[in-house]
């Protein structure tokens, strides 16, 4: 059981969650409620690959390498960042990469040429990284729970704007969240409060940002 919990923790590493969310929304058929908006599913495959590559670089690879280098130089006692205070600078790094990715999309594809979700996902990631940074100054929050919370919130918000969608994906996202939260509790990495508060905060923030921000931008 312990090995399963560890495997789930690595498979659903927070750095991977935006990629999983994009893969599901890129390649599973869906249709926008507002037909004047570009659809993720109907985008050109080459454009999808470019967007996935940029997310992979800015949200997964670059932060991951930064964290490994910090560990190698003794700035982190473990790659899992078990010490609350050690998480502050990595969260700042994550915040910086999300902002960079948002402005890259804004610079290269202004006036919302791309579907709005492409701009909102890194922006929401930056908002969550900032919130986690502030909260981590006071107490330890589960970043795994935050990761799957963002994933589930994104999927639900995306489904909210579709007239055609495989709603079983929402159930899958919730089940994945439950498995990850259970794994973190089983491994005694967090208390129930740290896990549940992280997921609820990330889920609600992501959902509200995805639903409300398009009306403001």
C-alpha positions as CSV (number, residue, x, y, z in Angstrom):
1,X,0.0,0.0,0.0
2,X,2.8,2.4,0.8
3,X,4.4,1.8,-2.6
4,X,1.0,2.6,-4.3
5,X,0.7,5.8,-2.3
6,X,4.2,6.9,-3.3
7,X,3.5,6.0,-6.9
8,X,0.4,8.1,-6.9
9,X,2.3,11.0,-5.3
10,X,4.8,11.0,-8.2
11,X,2.3,10.3,-11.0
12,X,0.1,13.2,-9.8
13,X,3.0,15.6,-9.0
14,X,1.7,19.2,-9.0
15,X,4.0,20.0,-11.8
16,X,2.2,17.5,-14.1
17,X,-1.4,18.5,-13.4
18,X,-1.7,21.3,-16.0
19,X,-0.4,19.0,-18.7
20,X,-3.0,16.3,-17.8
21,X,-5.7,18.9,-17.8
22,X,-4.7,20.2,-21.3
23,X,-4.4,16.7,-22.7
24,X,-8.0,15.8,-21.6
25,X,-9.4,19.0,-23.0
26,X,-7.4,19.0,-26.2
27,X,-8.1,15.5,-27.3
28,X,-11.5,14.5,-26.0
29,X,-14.4,15.8,-28.1
30,X,-16.2,18.9,-26.8
31,X,-18.1,21.9,-28.2
32,X,-18.2,25.4,-26.8
33,X,-21.4,26.8,-25.5
34,X,-20.6,30.1,-27.2
35,X,-19.7,29.2,-30.8
36,X,-17.9,32.5,-31.3
37,X,-15.2,31.3,-28.9
38,X,-12.4,29.1,-30.2
39,X,-12.6,25.4,-29.1
40,X,-9.7,23.6,-27.6
41,X,-10.7,20.3,-29.3
42,X,-11.0,21.9,-32.7
43,X,-7.6,23.6,-32.6
44,X,-4.9,22.6,-35.1
45,X,-2.9,19.6,-33.9
46,X,0.4,21.5,-34.5
47,X,-0.8,24.4,-32.4
48,X,-1.9,22.0,-29.6
49,X,1.6,20.5,-29.7
50,X,3.3,23.9,-29.4
51,X,1.1,24.9,-26.5
52,X,1.7,21.6,-24.7
53,X,5.4,22.1,-25.3
54,X,5.4,25.6,-23.7
55,X,3.4,24.4,-20.7
56,X,5.8,21.5,-20.3
57,X,8.8,23.8,-20.4
58,X,7.5,26.6,-18.2
59,X,5.3,24.7,-15.7
60,X,7.0,21.3,-15.5
61,X,10.6,21.1,-16.7
62,X,12.0,24.5,-15.8
63,X,10.6,24.5,-12.2
64,X,11.6,20.9,-11.8
65,X,15.2,21.5,-12.8
66,X,15.2,24.6,-10.5
67,X,14.1,22.5,-7.6
68,X,16.6,19.7,-8.3
69,X,19.4,22.3,-8.5
70,X,18.3,23.8,-5.2
71,X,18.4,20.3,-3.7
72,X,21.9,19.6,-5.1
73,X,23.2,22.8,-3.6
74,X,21.7,22.1,-0.2
75,X,19.0,24.7,-0.3
76,X,16.4,22.0,0.1
77,X,16.7,19.1,2.5
78,X,14.6,16.9,0.2
79,X,13.0,17.1,-3.3
80,X,9.6,16.8,-1.6
81,X,10.2,20.0,0.4
82,X,8.9,18.5,3.6
83,X,10.1,21.6,5.6
84,X,7.5,24.3,5.3
85,X,10.0,27.2,5.3
86,X,11.9,25.6,2.4
87,X,8.9,25.9,0.2
88,X,8.8,29.7,0.0
89,X,11.5,30.2,-2.7
90,X,10.3,27.3,-4.8
91,X,6.8,28.7,-4.7
92,X,8.2,32.1,-5.8
93,X,9.9,30.3,-8.7
94,X,6.7,28.6,-9.7
95,X,4.9,32.0,-9.5
96,X,7.5,33.6,-11.7
97,X,7.3,30.8,-14.4
98,X,3.5,31.0,-14.5
99,X,3.6,34.8,-15.0
100,X,6.2,34.4,-17.7
101,X,4.1,31.9,-19.5
102,X,1.0,34.0,-19.3
103,X,2.8,37.1,-20.7
104,X,4.4,34.9,-23.4
105,X,1.0,33.9,-24.6
106,X,-0.3,37.4,-24.3
107,X,2.7,38.7,-26.3
108,X,2.7,36.1,-29.1
109,X,-1.1,35.8,-29.3
110,X,-2.7,39.1,-28.1
111,X,-6.4,39.9,-28.1
112,X,-7.3,36.3,-27.1
113,X,-6.5,34.8,-30.5
114,X,-6.2,31.5,-28.6
115,X,-9.0,29.9,-26.5
116,X,-9.3,31.8,-23.3
117,X,-8.4,28.8,-21.2
118,X,-4.8,28.9,-22.6
119,X,-4.3,32.3,-21.0
120,X,-6.3,31.6,-17.8
121,X,-4.5,28.4,-16.8
122,X,-1.0,29.9,-16.2
123,X,-2.7,33.0,-14.7
124,X,-4.7,30.9,-12.3
125,X,-1.5,28.9,-11.6
126,X,0.2,32.2,-10.7
127,X,-2.7,33.2,-8.4
128,X,-2.5,29.9,-6.6
129,X,1.3,30.0,-6.3
130,X,1.0,33.5,-4.7
131,X,-1.8,32.3,-2.3
132,X,0.3,29.2,-1.3
133,X,3.3,31.4,-0.8
134,X,1.4,33.7,1.6
135,X,-0.2,30.7,3.4
136,X,3.0,28.8,3.7
137,X,4.4,31.6,5.8
138,X,1.9,30.6,8.4
139,X,1.3,26.9,8.0
140,X,2.1,24.0,5.8
141,X,-0.4,23.3,3.0
142,X,-0.5,20.2,0.8
143,X,0.9,21.2,-2.7
144,X,-0.3,17.8,-4.0
145,X,-3.8,18.7,-2.9
146,X,-3.5,22.1,-4.5
147,X,-2.3,20.4,-7.8
148,X,-5.3,18.1,-8.1
149,X,-7.6,20.9,-6.9
150,X,-6.5,23.0,-9.8
151,X,-6.9,20.0,-12.1
152,X,-10.5,19.3,-10.9
153,X,-11.4,23.0,-10.9
154,X,-10.2,23.5,-14.4
155,X,-12.1,20.4,-15.7
156,X,-15.3,21.5,-14.0
157,X,-15.0,25.1,-15.3
158,X,-14.3,23.8,-18.8
159,X,-17.3,21.5,-18.7
160,X,-19.4,24.5,-17.5
161,X,-18.8,26.2,-20.8
162,X,-19.5,23.2,-23.1
163,X,-22.7,21.9,-24.7
164,X,-20.9,18.7,-25.6
165,X,-18.6,17.1,-23.1
166,X,-17.8,13.7,-21.6
167,X,-18.9,14.4,-18.1
168,X,-17.4,11.2,-16.9
169,X,-14.1,13.1,-17.0
170,X,-15.4,15.2,-14.0
171,X,-16.0,12.0,-12.1
172,X,-12.5,10.8,-13.0
173,X,-10.9,14.0,-11.9
174,X,-12.7,13.8,-8.5
175,X,-11.6,10.2,-8.1
176,X,-8.0,11.1,-8.9
177,X,-8.2,13.9,-6.3
178,X,-9.5,11.4,-3.7
179,X,-6.7,9.0,-4.4
180,X,-4.0,11.6,-4.2
181,X,-5.4,13.1,-0.9
182,X,-5.7,9.6,0.5
183,X,-2.1,8.8,-0.5
184,X,-0.7,12.0,1.2
185,X,-2.6,11.2,4.4
186,X,-1.5,7.5,4.3
187,X,2.1,8.6,4.0
188,X,1.7,11.0,6.9
189,X,3.0,13.9,4.8
190,X,0.1,16.1,5.9
191,X,-2.7,16.5,8.4
192,X,-6.3,16.2,7.1
193,X,-6.7,20.0,7.5
194,X,-3.6,20.7,5.3
195,X,-4.9,18.3,2.6
196,X,-8.5,19.3,2.5
197,X,-8.0,23.0,2.8
198,X,-5.4,22.8,0.0
199,X,-7.8,21.0,-2.3
200,X,-10.8,23.2,-1.5
201,X,-8.9,26.4,-1.9
202,X,-7.4,25.4,-5.2
203,X,-10.6,23.9,-6.6
204,X,-12.7,27.0,-5.8
205,X,-10.1,29.5,-6.9
206,X,-9.5,27.8,-10.2
207,X,-13.2,27.3,-10.9
208,X,-14.1,30.9,-10.1
209,X,-11.1,32.3,-12.0
210,X,-12.0,30.2,-15.1
211,X,-15.7,31.2,-14.9
212,X,-15.4,34.9,-13.9
213,X,-12.1,36.2,-15.3
214,X,-13.3,35.9,-19.0
215,X,-16.0,38.4,-18.2
216,X,-13.4,40.9,-16.8
217,X,-10.6,40.5,-19.3
